[in-house]
């Protein structure tokens, strides 16, 4: 465990806990921490500590509470490697500041529901897509992981640290059990459509932070968030505007790295990230209901091939860094006017499989005018339908062109995908667990003929 930063600080020992804070308010803050312990957690099987009593039920061992530079609260136990990091006082239950006035004007984003009255069928299918579901308000419906006893616990390789997912007072929490002390952190926002998994965010005032525990679909279980070491409880990781830009339609950025106007968020990737902000379009057609020509909106099919690819490239081009402010790209813009090129050609990563870069290596892509929507219908949820995607391959290719026709026979046309666009693990995407690393399977968008991949696929199906 790290050494506490004691220079210029005073130390107060109460009930076996070492509280470290600025000299002027050490005693006052320690009293507040102890006095407010019960509402957000407390000592297991022990009444709350009373700072006004000389005798207390001492917690099991010496604990350190340290306010570090930058505003992070550090909670540790002497002799233990585990630690708890929070951006707020350990006995608080954080919540968003919902009375803040925006500092930036919304450029006209409304969210997908604004399209529903005129595009009912398209809206009804779109809300089931991964784009729409890539962020949502946290609820028992939107969170994929289980809250049922026996399925709601994440254990770590530290016997003194574990997590429980629970519901209390109509709110959902990740409860940290830290050597007998319990601290509750609320679920506020879900990110991820649960194709691979989900991770979760919470508000502290106008700050948005990632939670330590995520969900992984492959094993249907709770897991440490990507990049989080097992055996720690880390709740001070900021959610930057680049993160939000690929998980929301709009957010008012107050200041970096992670301060937003909470009520400004338009969750999910809506129609507008491909068609442009819809406010003027909606206003015009509500005032002119008989006009059938779309106005004040972009039809991606009217754009050049590169412009169409650039729309997808906002989020499916690795993880390019912003050149300026977020949410400035509009359909028809040059992607490189807003983002720096990806630094490396990686088959996968935490955020995506780097689809556009990998696709650009494919003969299918380079020898035709195909775009992402040649294979993907952005208005429909088609996830996992290998036969459907294979039929789109067969619009250009014939089964007889494949050297495996004699081996596979009629089933050849049911699955071109697993052989020519294999899914597999990548060293850039893993979660740490008490049992070791877990590597989710990512689909590689480099379409190719590869003898080793073919042999592996044939073996997997018993051929």
MARLUMKOL-620021 format. One record per residue (C-alpha): x, y, z; chain. Coordinates in Angstrom, 2 decimals, always signed. Each point is the difference from the previous one (the first is absolute). Layout:
BEGIN
ATOM      px      py      pz chain
ATOM       X       Y       Z     A
...
This chain:
BEGIN
ATOM      px      py      pz chain
ATOM   +0.00   +0.00   +0.00     A
ATOM   +1.26   +3.48   -0.78     A
ATOM   +1.37   +2.23   +2.72     A
ATOM   -2.39   +2.76   +1.01     A
ATOM   +1.03   +3.54   -0.83     A
ATOM   +0.52   +1.46   +3.46     A
ATOM   +2.00   +3.15   -0.76     A
ATOM   -2.01   +3.01   +1.10     A
ATOM   -2.79   -2.22   +1.29     A
ATOM   -1.17   -0.95   +3.46     A
ATOM   -0.97   -3.48   +1.16     A
ATOM   -3.00   -0.91   +2.15     A
ATOM   -0.54   -3.51   +1.39     A
ATOM   -3.60   -0.84   +0.90     A
ATOM   -1.33   -3.48   +0.68     A
ATOM   +2.95   -1.67   -1.73     A
ATOM   -0.23   +2.16   -3.15     A
ATOM   +2.72   +2.44   -0.98     A
ATOM   -1.56   +3.07   -1.62     A
ATOM   +2.39   +2.22   -1.93     A
ATOM   -1.12   +3.43   -1.16     A
ATOM   +1.03   +3.64   -0.04     A
ATOM   +1.13   +1.33   +3.37     A
ATOM   -2.85   +2.48   +0.51     A
ATOM   -2.93   -2.32   -0.46     A
ATOM   +1.33   -3.48   +0.83     A
ATOM   -2.12   -0.52   +3.12     A
ATOM   -3.12   +1.50   -1.54     A
ATOM   +0.21   -2.12   -3.16     A
ATOM   +0.77   -3.17   +1.93     A
ATOM   -3.08   +0.58   +2.14     A
ATOM   -2.14   +0.55   -3.09     A
ATOM   +1.33   -3.15   -1.62     A
ATOM   -0.80   -2.11   +3.03     A
ATOM   -3.33   +1.67   +0.67     A
ATOM   -1.17   -0.62   -3.59     A
ATOM   +1.35   -3.52   -0.25     A
ATOM   -3.33   -1.77   +0.46     A
ATOM   -2.01   +1.51   -2.91     A
ATOM   +2.41   -1.26   -2.69     A
ATOM   +1.26   -3.15   +1.64     A
ATOM   +1.68   -0.85   +3.28     A
ATOM   +1.85   -2.72   +1.85     A
ATOM   -1.38   -3.46   -0.56     A
ATOM   -1.77   -1.38   +3.09     A
ATOM   +0.89   +3.11   +2.00     A
ATOM   -1.97   +3.11   +0.98     A
ATOM   +1.07   +3.34   -1.52     A
ATOM   +2.89   +1.82   +1.61     A
ATOM   -0.86   +3.03   +2.11     A
ATOM   +2.67   +2.74   -0.02     A
ATOM   -1.44   +1.49   +3.20     A
ATOM   +0.67   -3.14   +2.05     A
ATOM   +3.34   -0.94   +1.48     A
ATOM   -0.75   -3.71   -0.40     A
ATOM   -0.86   -1.37   -3.43     A
ATOM   -0.20   -3.36   -1.66     A
ATOM   +3.36   +0.16   -1.71     A
ATOM   +0.19   -1.12   -3.63     A
ATOM   +2.15   -3.06   -0.73     A
ATOM   +3.50   +1.44   -0.38     A
ATOM   +1.59   +3.35   -0.76     A
ATOM   -1.57   +1.85   -2.91     A
ATOM   +1.38   +3.07   -1.76     A
ATOM   -2.18   +2.65   -1.64     A
ATOM   +2.09   +2.45   -1.99     A
ATOM   -1.08   +2.99   -2.13     A
ATOM   +2.62   +0.04   -2.74     A
ATOM   +1.00   +2.82   -2.37     A
ATOM   -2.53   +0.31   -2.81     A
ATOM   -2.97   -0.82   +2.22     A
ATOM   +0.25   -3.81   +0.18     A
ATOM   -0.88   -1.65   +3.30     A
ATOM   +2.18   -2.98   +0.76     A
ATOM   -1.20   -2.69   +2.40     A
ATOM   +2.44   -2.70   +1.03     A
ATOM   +0.80   -2.48   +2.72     A
ATOM   +3.42   -0.36   +1.52     A
ATOM   +1.82   -3.08   -1.31     A
ATOM   -2.46   -0.59   -2.88     A
ATOM   +0.62   +0.48   -3.72     A
ATOM   -3.61   +0.87   -0.84     A
ATOM   -1.23   +3.58   -0.01     A
ATOM   -3.14   +1.97   -0.73     A
ATOM   +0.18   +3.17   -2.10     A
ATOM   -2.93   +2.45   -0.12     A
ATOM   -0.43   +3.55   -1.31     A
ATOM   -2.26   +0.86   +2.96     A
ATOM   -0.03   -0.45   +3.78     A
ATOM   -0.23   -3.72   +0.74     A
ATOM   -3.26   +0.28   +1.97     A
ATOM   -1.96   +1.89   -2.66     A
ATOM   -2.41   -1.40   -2.51     A
ATOM   +0.81   +2.00   -3.13     A
ATOM   -2.69   +1.43   -2.24     A
ATOM   -0.20   +2.27   -3.05     A
ATOM   -0.45   +3.76   +0.18     A
ATOM   -3.25   +0.36   -1.91     A
ATOM   -0.44   +3.75   +0.44     A
ATOM   +2.92   +1.14   -2.17     A
ATOM   -0.48   +2.33   -2.96     A
ATOM   +1.76   -1.23   -3.17     A
ATOM   +3.16   +1.81   -1.01     A
ATOM   -0.22   -0.97   -3.71     A
ATOM   -2.98   +0.20   -2.29     A
ATOM   -1.35   -3.28   -1.29     A
ATOM   +0.47   +0.26   -3.81     A
ATOM   -3.35   -1.64   -0.64     A
ATOM   +0.26   -3.60   +1.17     A
ATOM   -3.34   -1.37   +1.21     A
ATOM   +0.42   -3.76   +0.34     A
ATOM   -1.58   -2.87   -1.90     A
ATOM   -3.47   +0.40   +1.51     A
ATOM   -0.41   +3.30   -1.84     A
ATOM   -0.04   -2.01   -3.25     A
ATOM   -2.68   -2.43   +1.12     A
ATOM   -3.16   +1.86   -1.00     A
ATOM   +0.96   +0.16   -3.69     A
ATOM   +2.18   -3.13   -0.24     A
ATOM   -1.81   -2.47   +2.22     A
ATOM   +1.12   -3.23   -1.66     A
ATOM   +3.62   +1.04   -0.27     A
ATOM   +0.05   +1.26   +3.56     A
ATOM   -1.59   -3.24   +1.25     A
ATOM   +2.84   -2.05   -1.48     A
ATOM   +2.81   +2.46   +0.72     A
ATOM   -0.55   -0.02   +3.76     A
ATOM   +1.15   -3.63   +0.05     A
ATOM   +3.34   +0.72   -1.67     A
ATOM   +3.36   +0.11   +1.75     A
ATOM   +0.31   +3.69   -0.92     A
ATOM   -3.13   +0.98   +1.87     A
ATOM   +0.80   -2.29   +2.93     A
ATOM   +3.61   +1.12   +0.42     A
ATOM   -1.01   +2.11   +2.99     A
ATOM   -3.09   +0.24   +2.17     A
ATOM   -1.20   +1.07   +3.41     A
ATOM   +0.83   -2.71   +2.52     A
ATOM   -2.92   -2.26   +0.96     A
ATOM   -0.65   -3.67   +0.65     A
ATOM   -1.11   -0.19   -3.65     A
ATOM   +3.01   +1.70   -1.56     A
ATOM   +2.64   -1.70   +2.19     A
ATOM   +0.79   -3.44   -1.39     A
ATOM   +1.62   -1.41   +3.16     A
ATOM   -1.97   -1.79   +2.69     A
ATOM   -1.02   +1.47   +3.37     A
ATOM   -1.25   -3.38   +1.23     A
ATOM   +1.66   -1.39   +3.16     A
ATOM   +2.85   -2.30   -0.92     A
ATOM   +0.39   +1.65   -3.40     A
ATOM   +0.56   +3.59   +1.12     A
ATOM   +3.47   -0.30   +1.52     A
ATOM   +3.46   +0.58   -1.43     A
ATOM   +2.76   -1.50   +2.11     A
ATOM   +3.63   +1.02   -0.40     A
ATOM   +3.35   -1.61   +0.79     A
ATOM   -0.02   +2.05   +3.20     A
ATOM   -2.13   -1.67   +2.67     A
ATOM   -0.62   +3.39   +1.59     A
ATOM   -1.52   +1.57   -3.14     A
ATOM   -3.11   -0.98   -1.92     A
ATOM   -2.94   +1.66   -1.76     A
ATOM   -3.75   -0.56   +0.14     A
ATOM   -2.66   +1.37   -2.39     A
ATOM   -3.10   +0.99   +1.92     A
ATOM   -3.19   +2.06   -0.08     A
ATOM   -1.02   +2.27   +2.86     A
ATOM   -2.50   +2.86   +0.22     A
ATOM   -0.75   -0.40   -3.74     A
ATOM   +3.66   +0.55   -0.92     A
ATOM   +2.58   -2.48   -1.26     A
ATOM   +3.47   -0.16   +1.53     A
ATOM   +3.37   -1.66   -0.18     A
ATOM   +0.81   -0.64   +3.63     A
ATOM   +3.69   -0.22   +0.83     A
ATOM   +0.82   -2.18   +3.00     A
ATOM   +3.46   +1.14   +1.09     A
ATOM   +1.37   -1.99   +2.94     A
ATOM   -3.36   +0.27   +1.77     A
ATOM   -0.93   +3.52   -1.04     A
ATOM   -2.73   +0.44   -2.61     A
ATOM   -0.22   +2.86   -2.50     A
ATOM   -2.84   +0.35   -2.52     A
ATOM   +0.52   +1.52   -3.47     A
ATOM   -3.16   +0.56   -2.12     A
ATOM   -0.55   -1.23   -3.54     A
ATOM   -1.00   +3.07   -2.05     A
ATOM   +0.87   -0.71   -3.66     A
ATOM   +0.42   -3.24   -1.95     A
ATOM   +2.48   -0.05   -2.89     A
ATOM   +0.24   -2.87   -2.46     A
ATOM   -2.75   -1.87   -1.81     A
ATOM   +1.03   -3.31   +1.69     A
ATOM   +1.34   -1.55   -3.22     A
ATOM   +3.27   -0.49   +1.86     A
ATOM   -1.08   +1.48   +3.29     A
ATOM   -0.85   +3.20   +1.82     A
ATOM   +1.79   +2.46   +2.21     A
ATOM   -1.62   +2.49   +2.34     A
ATOM   +0.35   +3.65   +0.95     A
ATOM   -1.08   +2.14   +2.92     A
ATOM   -0.34   +3.71   +0.71     A
ATOM   +1.66   +1.98   +2.74     A
ATOM   -1.35   +3.55   -0.41     A
ATOM   +0.87   +0.79   -3.66     A
ATOM   +2.82   -2.58   -0.14     A
ATOM   -0.55   -3.28   -1.81     A
ATOM   +2.06   -3.02   +1.11     A
ATOM   +0.35   -3.65   -0.99     A
ATOM   -0.88   -2.74   +2.47     A
ATOM   +2.34   -2.80   +0.97     A
ATOM   -2.36   -2.87   -0.85     A
ATOM   -1.15   -0.73   -3.56     A
ATOM   -1.99   -2.81   -1.60     A
ATOM   +1.30   -2.49   -2.58     A
ATOM   -2.49   -1.72   -2.30     A
ATOM   +2.07   -3.06   -0.89     A
ATOM   -0.06   -1.36   +3.53     A
ATOM   -3.13   +1.86   +1.14     A
ATOM   +1.81   +1.31   +3.03     A
ATOM   +1.31   +3.04   +1.83     A
ATOM   +3.64   +0.83   -0.65     A
ATOM   +2.58   +2.73   +0.62     A
ATOM   -0.31   +2.77   -2.59     A
ATOM   +2.50   -0.10   -2.89     A
ATOM   +3.40   +1.16   +1.18     A
ATOM   -0.88   -0.28   +3.69     A
ATOM   +2.31   -2.15   +2.15     A
ATOM   -1.62   -2.74   +2.01     A
ATOM   +0.05   +0.52   +3.74     A
ATOM   -0.49   +3.78   -0.09     A
ATOM   -3.10   +2.20   +0.22     A
ATOM   +0.46   +2.90   -2.42     A
ATOM   -2.83   +2.48   -0.38     A
ATOM   +1.90   +3.17   -0.93     A
ATOM   +0.60   -0.65   -3.72     A
ATOM   -1.42   +2.98   -1.95     A
ATOM   -2.24   -0.58   -3.02     A
ATOM   +1.47   +2.32   -2.62     A
ATOM   -1.90   +1.76   -2.76     A
ATOM   +1.52   -2.35   -2.59     A
ATOM   -1.58   -2.90   +1.89     A
ATOM   -3.39   +1.69   +0.04     A
ATOM   +0.18   +1.04   -3.64     A
ATOM   -0.22   -3.64   -1.08     A
ATOM   -2.64   -0.94   +2.56     A
ATOM   -2.38   +2.97   -0.12     A
ATOM   -1.56   +2.29   -2.55     A
ATOM   +0.82   +3.18   +1.91     A
ATOM   +1.37   +1.24   +3.31     A
ATOM   +0.70   +3.54   +1.16     A
ATOM   +3.69   -0.03   +0.91     A
ATOM   +0.59   +2.37   +2.87     A
ATOM   +3.75   -0.56   +0.32     A
ATOM   +2.44   -2.85   -0.52     A
ATOM   +0.62   -2.71   +0.73     A
ATOM   -3.44   -1.17   +1.18     A
ATOM   -2.29   +2.84   +1.03     A
ATOM   -3.38   +0.24   -1.76     A
ATOM   -3.46   +1.41   +0.53     A
ATOM   -1.73   -3.22   +1.12     A
ATOM   -3.43   +0.80   -1.40     A
ATOM   +1.48   +0.86   -3.40     A
ATOM   +0.94   -3.58   -0.88     A
ATOM   -1.87   -1.56   -2.90     A
ATOM   +0.70   -3.67   +0.57     A
ATOM   +0.57   -2.49   -2.78     A
ATOM   +1.29   +0.65   -3.50     A
ATOM   -3.07   +1.41   -1.73     A
ATOM   -0.98   +0.42   -3.63     A
ATOM   +1.59   +3.45   +0.15     A
ATOM   +3.58   -1.20   +0.21     A
ATOM   -0.40   -1.26   -3.59     A
ATOM   -2.57   +2.51   -1.28     A
ATOM   +0.98   +3.14   +1.91     A
ATOM   -1.79   +1.92   +2.77     A
ATOM   -3.74   -0.29   -0.47     A
ATOM   -1.46   +3.12   +1.63     A
ATOM   -0.39   +2.12   -3.15     A
ATOM   -1.18   -3.03   -1.99     A
ATOM   -2.70   -0.83   +2.57     A
ATOM   -1.16   +3.59   +0.34     A
ATOM   -0.26   +0.46   -3.76     A
ATOM   -1.98   -3.16   -0.68     A
ATOM   -2.29   +0.48   +2.98     A
ATOM   -0.84   +3.43   -1.46     A
ATOM   -0.21   -1.39   -3.55     A
ATOM   -1.53   -3.48   +0.38     A
ATOM   -0.78   -0.33   -3.71     A
ATOM   +3.56   +0.49   -1.15     A
ATOM   +1.53   -3.34   -0.87     A
ATOM   +3.52   +1.10   -0.95     A
ATOM   +2.24   -0.32   +3.07     A
ATOM   +1.35   +3.40   +1.05     A
ATOM   +2.75   +0.98   +2.43     A
ATOM   +1.23   -3.56   +0.31     A
ATOM   +2.72   -2.06   -1.71     A
ATOM   -0.66   -3.15   -1.97     A
ATOM   +3.26   -2.01   +0.23     A
ATOM   -0.76   -1.76   -3.28     A
ATOM   +0.36   +3.36   -1.74     A
ATOM   +3.58   +0.34   +1.23     A
ATOM   +3.17   -1.32   -1.59     A
ATOM   +1.33   -3.40   +1.00     A
ATOM   +2.73   +1.54   +2.14     A
ATOM   -2.46   +2.34   +1.71     A
ATOM   -2.21   -2.96   +0.87     A
ATOM   +2.97   -1.87   +1.43     A
ATOM   +1.01   +3.06   +2.00     A
ATOM   -3.38   -0.04   +1.77     A
ATOM   +0.74   -3.49   +1.33     A
ATOM   +3.61   +0.96   +0.61     A
ATOM   -0.97   +2.30   +2.87     A
ATOM   -0.08   -3.09   +2.21     A
ATOM   +1.07   -2.98   -2.13     A
ATOM   +3.42   +1.31   -1.05     A
ATOM   +1.92   -1.27   +3.00     A
ATOM   -0.12   +2.70   +2.63     A
ATOM   +1.18   +3.18   -1.76     A
ATOM   +0.78   +2.97   +2.19     A
ATOM   -1.89   +3.26   -0.39     A
ATOM   +1.61   +3.03   -1.60     A
ATOM   -2.55   +2.38   +1.52     A
ATOM   -3.24   -0.13   +1.96     A
ATOM   -2.19   -3.13   +0.00     A
ATOM   -3.32   -0.36   -1.86     A
ATOM   +1.15   +2.31   -2.83     A
ATOM   +0.06   -2.55   -2.85     A
ATOM   -2.94   +0.21   -2.40     A
ATOM   -0.91   -2.46   -2.78     A
ATOM   +1.88   +1.13   -3.08     A
ATOM   +3.03   +1.27   +1.93     A
ATOM   +3.52   -1.30   -0.53     A
ATOM   +0.74   -2.23   +2.99     A
ATOM   +3.62   +1.16   +0.14     A
ATOM   -1.15   +3.59   +0.53     A
ATOM   -1.23   -1.09   +3.43     A
ATOM   +2.19   -2.95   +1.02     A
ATOM   +3.61   -1.12   -0.10     A
ATOM   +0.62   -3.27   -1.85     A
ATOM   +0.16   -3.14   +2.17     A
ATOM   +3.49   -0.71   +1.24     A
ATOM   +0.10   -3.67   -0.90     A
ATOM   -1.67   -2.71   -2.05     A
ATOM   -1.35   -2.15   +2.80     A
ATOM   -2.39   -2.91   -0.53     A
ATOM   -1.91   +0.92   +3.14     A
ATOM   -0.07   +2.19   +3.05     A
ATOM   -2.04   +1.05   +2.99     A
ATOM   -2.44   +2.07   -2.01     A
ATOM   -0.35   -1.71   -3.37     A
ATOM   +1.57   -2.44   -2.42     A
ATOM   +1.46   +2.92   -2.00     A
ATOM   -2.46   -1.01   -2.68     A
ATOM   +0.65   +2.64   -2.65     A
ATOM   +3.78   -0.35   +0.01     A
ATOM   -0.23   -3.79   -0.10     A
ATOM   -2.64   +0.10   -2.75     A
ATOM   +2.23   +2.24   -2.13     A
ATOM   +2.52   -2.87   -0.26     A
ATOM   -2.55   -2.23   -1.71     A
ATOM   -0.06   -0.69   -3.77     A
ATOM   -3.80   +0.12   +0.19     A
ATOM   +0.25   +3.57   +1.21     A
ATOM   +2.81   +1.18   -2.24     A
ATOM   -1.32   -1.49   -3.24     A
ATOM   -3.58   +1.24   +0.36     A
ATOM   -1.94   +3.03   +1.18     A
ATOM   -1.30   -1.75   +3.11     A
ATOM   -0.65   +1.95   +3.19     A
ATOM   -0.92   -1.13   +3.50     A
ATOM   -3.68   +0.02   -0.95     A
ATOM   +0.62   -2.47   -2.83     A
ATOM   -0.02   -2.64   +2.73     A
ATOM   -1.63   +1.79   +2.95     A
ATOM   -3.48   +1.47   +0.13     A
ATOM   +0.33   +2.74   +2.66     A
ATOM   -3.76   +0.04   +0.57     A
ATOM   -0.34   -3.68   +0.91     A
ATOM   +1.46   -2.21   +2.71     A
ATOM   +1.66   -2.80   -1.97     A
ATOM   +2.57   -1.03   +2.56     A
ATOM   +1.25   -3.57   -0.30     A
ATOM   -2.01   -0.85   -3.12     A
ATOM   +2.84   -1.67   -1.92     A
ATOM   -2.31   -1.36   -2.68     A
ATOM   -1.37   +3.49   -0.74     A
ATOM   +3.48   +1.51   -0.26     A
ATOM   +1.14   -2.94   -2.14     A
ATOM   -2.83   +0.64   -2.44     A
ATOM   +1.40   +3.50   -0.43     A
ATOM   +3.40   -1.50   -0.79     A
ATOM   -1.67   -2.14   -2.65     A
ATOM   -1.29   +3.06   -1.82     A
ATOM   +3.54   +0.33   -1.35     A
ATOM   +1.41   -3.52   +0.46     A
ATOM   -1.19   -3.38   -1.17     A
ATOM   +0.22   -3.12   +2.23     A
ATOM   +1.89   -1.70   -2.80     A
ATOM   +2.74   +2.64   +0.35     A
ATOM   +0.85   -1.37   +3.44     A
ATOM   +2.53   -2.83   +0.23     A
ATOM   -1.98   -1.50   +2.88     A
ATOM   -3.18   -0.70   -1.98     A
ATOM   +0.81   -3.69   -0.41     A
ATOM   +0.69   -0.31   +3.72     A
ATOM   -2.88   +2.04   +1.40     A
ATOM   -2.67   -0.49   -2.66     A
ATOM   -3.26   +1.97   +0.41     A
ATOM   +0.92   +1.25   +3.46     A
ATOM   +2.75   +2.08   -1.58     A
ATOM   -2.42   +2.83   -0.76     A
ATOM   -1.25   +0.08   +3.59     A
ATOM   +3.20   +1.32   +1.52     A
ATOM   +2.67   +1.80   -1.96     A
ATOM   +0.71   +2.10   +3.07     A
ATOM   +1.80   -2.27   +2.46     A
ATOM   +2.48   -1.15   -2.63     A
ATOM   +0.76   +3.32   -1.71     A
ATOM   -0.62   +2.45   +2.88     A
ATOM   +0.99   -2.03   +3.05     A
ATOM   -0.89   +0.97   +3.54     A
ATOM   +2.66   -0.43   +2.62     A
ATOM   +1.72   +1.38   +3.05     A
ATOM   +2.49   +2.86   -0.11     A
ATOM   +2.62   +0.97   +2.53     A
ATOM   -1.33   +3.57   -0.06     A
ATOM   -3.38   -0.94   +1.45     A
ATOM   -0.22   -1.88   +3.29     A
ATOM   -1.40   +0.15   +3.52     A
ATOM   +1.88   -1.01   +3.14     A
ATOM   -1.68   -2.48   +2.32     A
ATOM   +1.03   -1.94   +3.08     A
ATOM   +0.38   -3.02   -2.29     A
ATOM   +2.10   +1.83   -2.62     A
ATOM   -0.63   +2.05   -3.14     A
ATOM   -3.18   -0.32   -2.06     A
ATOM   +0.23   +0.79   -3.73     A
ATOM   -3.32   +0.70   -1.76     A
ATOM   -0.26   -1.07   -3.61     A
ATOM   +0.06   +2.84   -2.57     A
ATOM   -0.96   -0.22   -3.67     A
ATOM   +2.85   +0.90   -2.34     A
ATOM   -1.16   +2.06   -2.99     A
ATOM   +3.00   -0.87   -2.17     A
ATOM   -1.74   -2.16   -2.63     A
ATOM   +2.48   -2.50   -1.37     A
ATOM   +0.88   -3.53   -1.04     A
ATOM   +2.31   -1.58   +2.57     A
ATOM   +0.85   -3.71   +0.01     A
ATOM   +0.63   -0.08   +3.74     A
ATOM   -3.31   +1.71   +0.71     A
ATOM   -1.78   -2.37   -2.35     A
ATOM   +1.55   -3.03   +1.69     A
ATOM   -0.96   +1.32   +3.44     A
ATOM   -3.58   +0.60   -1.13     A
ATOM   -0.32   -3.46   -1.57     A
ATOM   +1.30   -1.57   +3.21     A
ATOM   -2.49   +1.98   +2.08     A
ATOM   -2.92   -1.44   -1.99     A
ATOM   +1.43   -3.53   -0.12     A
ATOM   +1.04   -0.02   -3.65     A
